[in-house]
Amino acid sequence: MNKKLFCTLCLLAALAHYPFKTAWAEAYGSGWYGETQLSVGHEDNISRSYKQEDLVSDNISSFSIGAGHSRKIGYGSQLILSGYLSVNYHDEYRDLDSLATSLQLQFIRQPNIGFSAMWYDISLSATRMDYRNSDPREGYLFEGDLSLNKRLSSRTTGHVGYRYADLVFLDKSNKEEAEAAAFDTATNELYLGADYELASRIFLYAQYGYRLGGFTSSVSGIPDGSIVYEAESADPAFESCINARCSHRYAYRSDGDIQSVDLGIAFPLWGVNFDLSGRYYDAEGSGDTTYRDWFVQLGAIWNF
Protein backbone atom coordinates (compact mmCIF):
# COMPACT_ATOMS: atom_id res chain seq x y z
CA MET A 1 0.00 0.00 0.00
CA ASN A 2 2.97 2.36 -0.41
CA LYS A 3 1.23 4.04 -3.33
CA LYS A 4 -1.65 5.27 -1.22
CA LEU A 5 0.00 8.66 -0.88
CA PHE A 6 -0.67 9.21 -4.54
CA CYS A 7 -4.32 8.18 -4.16
CA THR A 8 -4.58 11.06 -1.71
CA LEU A 9 -3.67 13.45 -4.50
CA CYS A 10 -6.32 11.86 -6.70
CA LEU A 11 -8.87 12.57 -3.99
CA LEU A 12 -7.85 16.24 -4.02
CA ALA A 13 -8.97 16.45 -7.62
CA ALA A 14 -12.20 14.59 -6.88
CA LEU A 15 -13.09 17.16 -4.22
CA ALA A 16 -12.96 19.95 -6.76
CA HIS A 17 -16.68 19.46 -7.43
CA TYR A 18 -17.51 20.97 -4.05
CA PRO A 19 -17.10 24.64 -3.06
CA PHE A 20 -14.15 23.80 -0.85
CA LYS A 21 -11.25 21.39 -0.97
CA THR A 22 -9.60 19.51 1.83
CA ALA A 23 -6.39 17.52 1.68
CA TRP A 24 -7.08 14.12 3.22
CA ALA A 25 -3.88 12.48 4.41
CA GLU A 26 -2.85 8.87 4.38
CA ALA A 27 -0.51 7.56 7.10
CA TYR A 28 1.35 4.33 7.69
CA GLY A 29 2.23 2.71 10.95
CA SER A 30 0.64 3.96 14.16
CA GLY A 31 0.81 7.46 15.54
CA TRP A 32 -0.05 11.11 14.96
CA TYR A 33 0.58 13.06 11.78
CA GLY A 34 -0.18 16.52 10.38
CA GLU A 35 -0.68 18.03 6.96
CA THR A 36 -0.95 21.49 5.39
CA GLN A 37 -2.21 22.22 1.88
CA LEU A 38 -2.14 25.36 -0.28
CA SER A 39 -3.72 25.47 -3.74
CA VAL A 40 -4.60 27.97 -6.45
CA GLY A 41 -6.99 27.31 -9.30
CA HIS A 42 -9.38 28.67 -11.91
CA GLU A 43 -12.97 27.59 -12.58
CA ASP A 44 -14.52 28.36 -15.96
CA ASN A 45 -18.24 28.21 -15.06
CA ILE A 46 -18.39 28.83 -11.33
CA SER A 47 -22.17 29.47 -11.38
CA ARG A 48 -22.64 26.21 -13.33
CA SER A 49 -25.12 27.95 -15.60
CA TYR A 50 -26.57 26.54 -18.80
CA LYS A 51 -27.16 30.04 -20.22
CA GLN A 52 -24.24 31.33 -22.27
CA GLU A 53 -24.80 34.91 -21.12
CA ASP A 54 -24.57 33.84 -17.47
CA LEU A 55 -21.21 32.05 -17.66
CA VAL A 56 -18.80 33.54 -15.14
CA SER A 57 -15.36 32.38 -14.07
CA ASP A 58 -13.19 33.04 -11.03
CA ASN A 59 -9.79 32.37 -9.53
CA ILE A 60 -9.93 30.35 -6.32
CA SER A 61 -7.29 29.78 -3.67
CA SER A 62 -7.53 27.54 -0.62
CA PHE A 63 -5.61 26.68 2.49
CA SER A 64 -6.15 23.75 4.83
CA ILE A 65 -4.47 22.35 7.88
CA GLY A 66 -5.25 19.15 9.70
CA ALA A 67 -4.06 16.29 11.78
CA GLY A 68 -4.94 12.69 12.39
CA HIS A 69 -4.11 9.50 14.19
CA SER A 70 -3.34 6.26 12.45
CA ARG A 71 -3.59 2.84 14.05
CA LYS A 72 -2.41 -0.40 12.47
CA ILE A 73 -4.70 -3.34 13.12
CA GLY A 74 -2.82 -6.56 12.58
CA TYR A 75 -0.69 -6.92 9.45
CA GLY A 76 -3.03 -5.81 6.66
CA SER A 77 -5.42 -3.26 8.20
CA GLN A 78 -5.27 0.35 9.23
CA LEU A 79 -7.71 2.76 10.88
CA ILE A 80 -7.29 6.53 10.46
CA LEU A 81 -9.18 9.33 12.23
CA SER A 82 -8.49 12.82 10.92
CA GLY A 83 -9.79 16.37 11.14
CA TYR A 84 -9.22 19.41 8.91
CA LEU A 85 -9.89 23.13 8.80
CA SER A 86 -10.09 24.70 5.32
CA VAL A 87 -10.57 28.21 4.01
CA ASN A 88 -11.52 29.05 0.43
CA TYR A 89 -11.03 32.47 -1.24
CA HIS A 90 -12.49 33.85 -4.49
CA ASP A 91 -10.98 36.78 -6.39
CA GLU A 92 -14.32 38.17 -7.61
CA TYR A 93 -17.29 36.41 -6.04
CA ARG A 94 -16.35 37.01 -2.42
CA ASP A 95 -19.78 35.93 -1.10
CA LEU A 96 -18.63 32.37 -1.87
CA ASP A 97 -15.58 32.55 0.38
CA SER A 98 -15.98 29.67 2.82
CA LEU A 99 -14.74 27.98 5.94
CA ALA A 100 -15.03 24.19 6.23
CA THR A 101 -14.39 21.96 9.23
CA SER A 102 -14.17 18.24 8.51
CA LEU A 103 -13.89 14.93 10.29
CA GLN A 104 -13.11 11.64 8.54
CA LEU A 105 -12.90 8.02 9.59
CA GLN A 106 -11.05 5.75 7.18
CA PHE A 107 -10.45 2.00 7.18
CA ILE A 108 -7.93 0.36 4.81
CA ARG A 109 -7.75 -3.41 4.49
CA GLN A 110 -5.58 -5.70 2.38
CA PRO A 111 -6.89 -9.23 3.06
CA ASN A 112 -4.12 -11.08 1.23
CA ILE A 113 -0.36 -10.67 1.15
CA GLY A 114 1.36 -10.08 -2.17
CA PHE A 115 2.39 -7.36 -4.59
CA SER A 116 -0.71 -7.79 -6.76
CA ALA A 117 -3.14 -8.36 -3.89
CA MET A 118 -6.26 -6.19 -3.91
CA TRP A 119 -7.05 -3.82 -1.05
CA TYR A 120 -10.14 -1.82 -0.23
CA ASP A 121 -10.61 1.59 1.33
CA ILE A 122 -13.74 2.66 3.24
CA SER A 123 -14.19 6.23 4.45
CA LEU A 124 -16.94 8.23 6.15
CA SER A 125 -16.72 12.01 6.49
CA ALA A 126 -18.77 14.94 7.77
CA THR A 127 -18.04 18.56 6.83
CA ARG A 128 -19.59 21.74 8.16
CA MET A 129 -19.61 24.54 5.53
CA ASP A 130 -19.89 28.24 6.39
CA TYR A 131 -19.90 31.01 3.78
CA ARG A 132 -19.03 34.69 3.93
CA ASN A 133 -22.42 35.80 2.58
CA SER A 134 -24.41 32.90 1.16
CA ASP A 135 -26.51 31.38 3.94
CA PRO A 136 -28.55 29.08 1.63
CA ARG A 137 -25.36 27.18 0.76
CA GLU A 138 -24.46 26.48 4.37
CA GLY A 139 -24.99 23.01 5.72
CA TYR A 140 -23.37 19.67 6.53
CA LEU A 141 -21.93 17.50 3.80
CA PHE A 142 -21.95 13.78 4.64
CA GLU A 143 -19.99 11.42 2.41
CA GLY A 144 -19.39 7.69 2.23
CA ASP A 145 -16.80 6.17 -0.09
CA LEU A 146 -15.80 2.60 -0.91
CA SER A 147 -12.97 1.85 -3.34
CA LEU A 148 -11.24 -1.32 -4.52
CA ASN A 149 -7.59 -0.95 -5.52
CA LYS A 150 -5.16 -3.25 -7.30
CA ARG A 151 -1.68 -3.01 -8.78
CA LEU A 152 -1.99 -3.79 -12.48
CA SER A 153 1.77 -3.73 -13.11
CA SER A 154 4.95 -2.60 -11.40
CA ARG A 155 4.08 1.01 -12.36
CA THR A 156 0.29 1.06 -12.66
CA THR A 157 -2.43 0.94 -10.01
CA GLY A 158 -6.13 0.76 -10.86
CA HIS A 159 -9.11 1.62 -8.70
CA VAL A 160 -12.89 1.53 -8.90
CA GLY A 161 -15.31 2.90 -6.34
CA TYR A 162 -18.66 4.21 -5.21
CA ARG A 163 -19.31 7.50 -3.43
CA TYR A 164 -22.47 8.86 -1.80
CA ALA A 165 -22.73 12.56 -0.90
CA ASP A 166 -25.60 14.35 0.82
CA LEU A 167 -25.84 18.02 1.82
CA VAL A 168 -28.05 18.25 4.93
CA PHE A 169 -29.51 21.30 6.72
CA LEU A 170 -29.31 20.39 10.40
CA ASP A 171 -29.59 23.83 12.00
CA LYS A 172 -31.95 25.69 9.65
CA SER A 173 -35.57 26.50 10.46
CA ASN A 174 -38.33 25.17 8.22
CA LYS A 175 -38.53 28.57 6.52
CA GLU A 176 -34.76 28.66 5.94
CA GLU A 177 -34.81 25.11 4.55
CA ALA A 178 -37.56 26.08 2.10
CA GLU A 179 -35.60 29.15 1.00
CA ALA A 180 -32.43 27.08 0.51
CA ALA A 181 -34.12 24.07 -1.14
CA ALA A 182 -32.17 24.45 -4.41
CA PHE A 183 -28.94 23.62 -2.54
CA ASP A 184 -30.32 20.51 -0.83
CA THR A 185 -28.69 17.84 -3.01
CA ALA A 186 -27.77 14.16 -2.75
CA THR A 187 -25.77 12.16 -5.31
CA ASN A 188 -24.56 8.63 -6.05
CA GLU A 189 -21.34 8.27 -8.02
CA LEU A 190 -19.41 5.45 -9.63
CA TYR A 191 -15.80 6.13 -10.59
CA LEU A 192 -12.80 4.31 -12.01
CA GLY A 193 -9.27 5.37 -12.70
CA ALA A 194 -5.60 4.51 -12.87
CA ASP A 195 -2.32 5.88 -11.53
CA TYR A 196 0.92 5.47 -13.47
CA GLU A 197 4.39 5.98 -11.98
CA LEU A 198 6.19 7.89 -14.71
CA ALA A 199 9.42 8.08 -12.70
CA SER A 200 10.44 7.73 -9.09
CA ARG A 201 7.67 9.45 -7.04
CA ILE A 202 6.24 11.13 -10.17
CA PHE A 203 2.73 9.96 -11.00
CA LEU A 204 0.26 10.52 -13.81
CA TYR A 205 -3.37 9.85 -13.01
CA ALA A 206 -6.75 9.78 -14.70
CA GLN A 207 -10.26 9.16 -13.40
CA TYR A 208 -13.75 9.02 -14.89
CA GLY A 209 -16.84 9.54 -12.75
CA TYR A 210 -20.56 9.12 -13.42
CA ARG A 211 -22.83 10.79 -10.88
CA LEU A 212 -26.62 10.58 -10.53
CA GLY A 213 -28.69 12.89 -8.37
CA GLY A 214 -29.38 16.55 -7.79
CA PHE A 215 -27.16 19.42 -8.87
CA THR A 216 -27.50 23.16 -8.36
CA SER A 217 -27.09 25.80 -11.06
CA SER A 218 -27.44 29.60 -11.00
CA VAL A 219 -29.03 31.62 -13.82
CA SER A 220 -30.32 35.14 -14.40
CA GLY A 221 -33.93 36.20 -14.72
CA ILE A 222 -37.07 35.18 -12.85
CA PRO A 223 -38.53 31.63 -13.00
CA ASP A 224 -41.40 31.69 -15.51
CA GLY A 225 -42.50 28.07 -15.33
CA SER A 226 -41.21 27.18 -18.80
CA ILE A 227 -38.85 24.67 -17.18
CA VAL A 228 -39.98 22.72 -14.13
CA TYR A 229 -37.20 22.43 -11.56
CA GLU A 230 -37.17 20.36 -8.39
CA ALA A 231 -36.55 23.49 -6.32
CA GLU A 232 -35.69 27.19 -6.74
CA SER A 233 -33.92 29.64 -4.44
CA ALA A 234 -32.79 33.26 -4.64
CA ASP A 235 -29.03 33.46 -5.29
CA PRO A 236 -27.71 37.04 -4.91
CA ALA A 237 -24.10 35.78 -4.76
CA PHE A 238 -23.87 36.12 -8.56
CA GLU A 239 -25.92 39.30 -9.01
CA SER A 240 -24.14 42.24 -10.65
CA CYS A 241 -25.16 45.88 -10.89
CA ILE A 242 -24.25 48.27 -13.74
CA ASN A 243 -25.50 51.86 -13.82
CA ALA A 244 -27.98 51.21 -11.00
CA ARG A 245 -29.48 48.25 -12.88
CA CYS A 246 -29.04 44.85 -11.24
CA SER A 247 -29.46 41.41 -12.79
CA HIS A 248 -31.61 39.10 -10.68
CA ARG A 249 -30.17 35.63 -10.08
CA TYR A 250 -31.79 32.48 -8.80
CA ALA A 251 -30.50 28.97 -8.22
CA TYR A 252 -32.38 25.85 -9.19
CA ARG A 253 -31.99 22.18 -8.34
CA SER A 254 -32.35 19.67 -11.12
CA ASP A 255 -32.17 15.90 -11.04
CA GLY A 256 -29.85 14.49 -13.68
CA ASP A 257 -26.44 13.02 -14.34
CA ILE A 258 -22.95 14.47 -14.30
CA GLN A 259 -19.97 12.98 -16.08
CA SER A 260 -16.48 14.09 -15.09
CA VAL A 261 -12.93 13.44 -16.22
CA ASP A 262 -9.86 14.12 -14.06
CA LEU A 263 -6.29 14.31 -15.34
CA GLY A 264 -3.22 15.24 -13.35
CA ILE A 265 0.39 14.80 -12.39
CA ALA A 266 1.81 14.54 -8.87
CA PHE A 267 5.47 15.15 -8.13
CA PRO A 268 7.83 16.15 -5.31
CA LEU A 269 9.88 19.35 -5.46
CA TRP A 270 12.03 20.98 -2.76
CA GLY A 271 10.69 18.52 -0.21
CA VAL A 272 7.06 19.39 -1.00
CA ASN A 273 4.45 17.24 -2.79
CA PHE A 274 2.85 19.11 -5.72
CA ASP A 275 -0.30 18.22 -7.65
CA LEU A 276 -1.23 19.81 -10.99
CA SER A 277 -4.70 18.66 -12.01
CA GLY A 278 -7.69 19.44 -14.20
CA ARG A 279 -11.32 18.36 -14.15
CA TYR A 280 -14.02 18.62 -16.82
CA TYR A 281 -17.75 18.35 -16.09
CA ASP A 282 -20.70 17.62 -18.36
CA ALA A 283 -24.07 17.80 -16.58
CA GLU A 284 -27.52 17.11 -18.01
CA GLY A 285 -30.73 17.82 -16.10
CA SER A 286 -34.40 18.58 -16.69
CA GLY A 287 -35.35 20.43 -19.86
CA ASP A 288 -32.46 22.27 -21.45
CA THR A 289 -30.47 22.52 -18.22
CA THR A 290 -27.17 21.25 -19.53
CA TYR A 291 -23.99 22.88 -18.32
CA ARG A 292 -20.29 22.30 -18.83
CA ASP A 293 -17.49 23.39 -16.59
CA TRP A 294 -13.75 22.91 -16.18
CA PHE A 295 -11.45 23.51 -13.26
CA VAL A 296 -7.64 23.54 -13.06
CA GLN A 297 -5.51 23.83 -9.95
CA LEU A 298 -1.98 23.58 -8.60
CA GLY A 299 -1.68 22.29 -5.05
CA ALA A 300 1.21 21.90 -2.62
CA ILE A 301 1.14 19.58 0.39
CA TRP A 302 3.45 19.61 3.41
CA ASN A 303 3.41 16.64 5.81
CA PHE A 304 4.66 16.82 9.37
Secondary structure, 3 states (H helix, E strand, C coil): CCCHHHHHHHHHHHHHHCCCCCCCCCCCCCEEEEEEEEEEEEECCCCCCCCHHHCCCEEEEEEEEEEEEEEEECCCEEEEEEEEEEEEEECCCHHHCEEEEEEEEEEEECCCCCCCCCEEEEEEEEEEEEECCCHHHCEEEEEEEEEEEEECCCCEEEEEEEEEEEEECCCCCHHHHHHCHHHCCEEEEEEEEEEEEEECCEEEEEEEEEEEEEEEEEEECCCCCCCCCCEEEECHHHCCEECCEECCEEEEEEEEEEEEEEEEEEEEECCEEEEEEEEEEEEECCCCCEEEEEEEEEEEEEEC
